[in-house]
């Protein structure tokens, strides 16, 4: 009789453990699905904000490295190509950012004296390339209009590397036992050949 009770107790215990494991794994699965759904909704909102004519805000996309590597989005591919050019490994990627800007300025010069003699004289010409151009307009009797346009694309790649806290030892075996810390590296790539970064500062606020 005692053996039967032990067997029944063991069966009940196994059932309870099985149910507990089932509930745990199902809850983990539901949690993962909810997380993936949340990320999908965030990315959908990010695309909507990016394509909105209002440009009220920018929402950060959330992608895994696999999703980044397999993305068909041209802008995501451009970001990924840049970080590959920088030889940053998948495991070290932290953030990717892209900023496209267009600066435009128009100046008009009108002088009192007649510069152009022909009343029918009018000339419009464009000088420049993909990144910088000037549209110059000349018109009788003394009007000069210069329309400047400058385009730039900035790609920012944030990654991590591990470095020794103290100066690295000359012997590689000794370097293995040196204490290390994680350094966050930020690479800023300007596509416009006429644009240079005069000064940069990146600050992370920690607890």
GUTIDO-831195 format. One record per atom (N, C-alpha, C): x, y, z. Coordinates in steps of 0.2 Angstrom, whole numbers, plus 5000, padded with zeros to 4 digits. Example, Ala and Ser with C-alpha at 12.3 -4.5 7.8 and 13.67 -1.06 7.14 Angstrom:
BEGIN
506649725039/506249785039/506649845039/506449895035/506849955036/506450005039/
END
This chain:
BEGIN
500449945000/500050005000/500450065000/501050065004/501450125004/501850134998/501950074994/502350084988/501850114983/501150094983/500750124978/500650204980/500650224986/500550294988/501250334985/501750294986/502450334983/502350334975/502150284972/502050284965/501650344963/501050344966/500550394964/500850464966/501150474971/501450534973/502050554968/502350504965/502950514960/502550544954/502050504952/501650524946/501450594946/501150614952/500850674953/501350734952/501950714956/502550764956/502750774948/502850714945/503050714938/502550764933/501950754935/501450784931/501450864933/501550874939/501650944941/502250984938/502850944938/503450964936/503350974928/503050924925/502950934918/502450994916/501951004920/501551064919/501851124920/502351124925/502751184927/503151204921/503551154919/503951164913/503651184907/503051154906/502651174900/502451254900/502151274906/501951334907/502551384907/503151364909/503751404909/503951424901/503951364898/504251374891/503651404886/503051394888/502551434884/502551504886/502651524892/502751594894/503351624891/503851594890/504451614887/504351624880/503951574877/503851584870/503351644868/502851654873/502351704872/502751774873/503251774878/503651834879/504051854873/504351804870/504751814864/504351834858/503751814857/503251834852/503051904853/502851924859/502651984861/503252034860/503852014861/504452054860/504552074853/504552014849/504552024841/504052064838/503452054841/502852104839/502952174840/503252184846/503352254848/503952284844/504452244842/504952274838/504752284831/504252244828/504052254822/503552314821/503152324827/502752384827/503252444827/503752444831/504252504832/504552514825/504752464821/505052474815/504552504810/503952484810/503352504806/503252584807/503252604814/503252674816/503852714813/504352684814/505052714811/504952734804/504752684800/504652694793/504152744791/503652744795/503052794794/503352864796/503752874801/503952934803/504452964798/504852914795/505352934790/505052954784/504552924782/504152944776/503652994776/503553024782/503053074784/503353144781/502853174778/503053244775/503153294781/502853274787/502953324793/503553324796/503953264796/504553264799/504653284806/504053264810/504053284817/504553254822/504653194820/505153154825/505453094821/506053074823/506353014821/506352964826/506152904824/506152844828/506652794826/507052774831/507552724830/507352654828/507652624823/507452564821/507852514825/507552454826/507852394830/507852334825/508552314824/508652254820/509152214823/509152144822/509652104824/510152104818/510752074820/511352074815/511152034809/510751984810/510551944804/510051984800/509552014803/509152054799/509452114795/509952144799/510352194795/510752164789/511052104790/511452074784/510952054779/510352044780/509852014775/509352064773/509452124775/508952174773/509052194766/508452204763/508452234756/508352304755/508252344761/508252414761/508852444759/508852484754/509452514751/509852554757/509552594761/509852634766/510152584771/509852534773/510152484778/510752454775/510752434768/511252404765/511852454765/511752524764/512252574764/512552574771/512152574776/512452574783/512952514784/512652454782/513052394783/513652394779/513652414773/514252424769/514752464772/514552524775/515052564778/515352534784/515052494788/515352464794/515752404792/515652374786/516052324783/516752354781/516652414778/517252444776/517752464781/517352484787/517752494793/518052434797/517852374794/518052304797/517852294804/517152314805/516852304812/516552234811/516652194816/516352124816/515652134819/515252084817/514552084819/514452094826/514852054830/514752054837/514852124841/515252164837/515452224840/515052284838/514552274834/514052334832/513652354837/513552414839/513052444844/512552484841/512752534836/512252574833/512452594826/512052604822/512152634815/511652694814/511952744812/511552804810/511752834804/511252864800/511352894794/510952964794/511253014791/510953084791/511153114784/510553124780/510653164774/510453234775/510853284772/510653354773/510753384767/510353444766/510453484760/510353554762/510953594761/510953664763/510853704756/510453754757/510353794751/510353874753/510653914749/510653984750/510654024743/510254074743/510154114737/510354184738/510754214734/510954284735/510854324728/510554384729/510454424723/510854484723/511154504718/511554564718/511354614712/511054674714/510854724709/511254784710/511554804705/511954864706/511654924701/511754984703/511455044700/511655044692/512355034691/512555044684/512454984680/512354994674/512154944669/512854904668/512754834669/513354794668/513254754661/512654734659/512554704653/512154754648/512454764642/512254814637/511554784633/511554724632/510954704628/510354694632/509854724630/509154724634/508954654634/509054614629/508854544629/509254494632/509854514635/510354474638/510054434645/510154374645/509954324650/510354264650/510654244655/511054184656/510954144662/510854084661/510754034667/511253984666/511653974671/512153914670/512253884677/512453824677/512553774683/513253754683/513553764689/514253744690/514353704696/514653644696/514753604702/514653524700/514553494705/514453414704/513953394709/513953324711/513453294715/513353324722/513953354724/513953374731/513853444732/514153484728/514053554728/513953584721/513553634721/513353664714/513153734715/513253774710/513053844710/512653864704/512053884705/511653904699/511753984698/512054004693/512154074692/511754104687/511354154688/510954184684/511154264682/511254284676/511454344674/510854374670/510654434671/510054464668/510154544667/509954564661/510054644660/509554674665/509754734667/510354774665/510954754670/510754734676/511354734681/511154684687/510854624685/510554584690/511054514690/511254494696/511654434696/511354394702/511154334701/510854294706/511254224706/511454214713/511854154714/511454104719/511354044717/510953994721/511453944722/511653934729/512053884731/511653824734/511953764733/511653704735/512253654737/512153634743/512653584746/512353524749/512553464747/512253404749/512753364753/512553324758/512953284762/512653224765/512953174765/512753114769/513253094774/512953084780/513453064786/513253004789/513652954789/513552884792/513952884798/513652864804/513952854810/513852784813/514452754814/514452684816/514752674823/514352654828/514552644835/514752574836/515352554839/515552484840/515952484846/516152424848/516552414854/517152374853/517652394857/518252354857/518552344864/518952294865/519152284872/519952304872/520152344876/520852364877/521052354884/521752354885/521952344891/521952414895/521852414902/521752474905/522452504906/522952474907/523652494907/523952484900/524552514899/524852514893/524952434892/524852414885/524952344884/525652314885/525752254888/526352224888/526652214881/527352204881/527652194874/527452114873/527552074878/527452004877/526651984876/526451954871/525751934870/525451894876/525851854879/525651804884/525451854890/525951894892/525751944897/525151984896/525052004890/524452044888/523752004890/523851934889/523251894891/522951904898/523451914902/523251924910/523151994912/523152044907/523052114909/522352124910/522152164914/521452184915/521252234909/520652214906/520352254900/519752284902/519552344898/518952374898/518652384891/518052394891/517652404884/517752474882/517952484876/517952554873/517452564868/517052614868/516552624863/516852674858/516952644851/517252684846/516652714841/516652774839/516252804835/516552824829/516352794823/516652814817/516152854813/516352914811/515952964807/516252974800/515752954795/516052954788/515653004784/515953054781/515653104777/515653084770/515153084767/515153064760/515353124755/515253184757/515353244754/516153254754/516553254749/517253264749/517453324751/517053374751/517153444753/517053454761/516753404764/516553414771/517053384776/517253414781/517653384786/517453394793/517553354797/517353364804/517853404808/517653464810/518153504814/518153484821/517653454824/517653434831/517053394832/517153344837/516653294838/516753284846/516153264849/516053244856/515453204857/515553144859/515053094861/515053074868/514453084871/514453074878/513853024880/514052974884/513552934886/513452944894/512852954896/512652964903/512552894906/512952884912/512852824915/512652834922/512352784926/512152784932/512652794937/
END
